[in-house]
Amino acid sequence: MQHLSFRMSLVVLLACGLIAVCSSSAVAQDAAATYKAKCAMCHGPDGKGSAMGTKMGVHDFTSADVQKQTDAQLTETITKGKGKMPAYDGKLKDTEIKDLVAFIRSLAKK
């Protein structure tokens, strides 16, 4: 009986791990799609700035200046806008903005 309980616990643990891996991958894909739709026009697909964005003075997301900002600072910039960048408050959900911040962090690692 105790052996069966251990097996059941192991199955549940593995199922939870599989769900976590699958959902984090889905979140990353959603963030990439949101970035492509809302940000890449100015910030470029790699976060270094498109030709138009560079002329407008966008920041390179892979730079130390952007990466040293806190998540709260990046969230505020996305939410409220800054300079020529529009505000996304009410246009994106809080979770989408949080996922975009994580996506911006990932650009420095590429």
N, C-alpha and C positions, 0 to 999 in steps of 0.2 A: 504494500500500500504506500509506504513512504517513497519507494522507488518511482511509483506512478506519479506521485505529487511532485517529485523533483523533475521528472520529464515534462509534466504539464507546465511547471514554472519556466523551464527552459524554452519550451515552445512559445509561451507568452512573451518572454523576454526577446526572443528572436523576431517574433512578429512585430513587436514595438520598435525594434531597431530597424527593421525593413520599412516600416511606415515612416519613421523619422528620416531615413535616407531618401526615400521617394518624395516626401513632402518638401525637404530642403532643396532637392533638385528642381521641383516644380516651382518653388519660390524664386530660385535663381533664374529660371527661364522667364517667369513673369516679370521680374525686375529688368531683365535684359530686354524684353519686349517693350516695357514701359519706357526704358531709357531710349530705345531706338525710336519710339513714337514721339516722345516729348523732349528729349535732350540732345540726341545725336546731330540734329540739324545744325546746331551751333557748337556743341562740344565735341563733335566728331565721334565716329564709332569706337575709337580707342581712348577717348577722353582727353586727347591732346589739342582739340580745337579744330573745327572745320575751317576752310578758307574764309567763309563768311564770319564765323565766330571769332577767328583770330583778328579780323579787321574790327570787330566790335569790342575786342579786349577781353574775351572769355578767359577764364583761368584754366590751366592745364591740370586736369584731375590727377595726373600721375606725379605732379610736382610735390616737393616737400611742403610748400606753403599750404596747399590744399589738404594734404594728408595729415598735417599736424593739427588741423582744426578738429575740434571735438565733434562727436555725433550730433550733439545739441546745436552746435553752430551750423553744421551742414543742413540739419533739419530746418533750422530757422531760415536759412537762405532759400531753400527749396520752397518752404511754406509761404514766406513773405515776399520773396523776390529780392533782387539787389541790383542796383544800376539798371541796365537794360534788360535784365532777366525778369520775366514775369513771375508773379506769385502763383503758386499752385494750390493754395488753401481753397478747399471746396471743389477743386478739380481732380485732386488725387486724395485717396483715403490715407489716413495716418499710417496704416500698414504698408501701403505702396511707397510712401515717402521713406519710411524706415528701411524698406527693402532697397530703395534707390541709394540710400546712404551706404548700405553694405555693398552694393554693386560698385559704387564710386571707389570704395576701399579696395575692391578686387582689381580695379583697373591698374593700380600701382604695382600689382604683383605680376602683371602680364608682360 
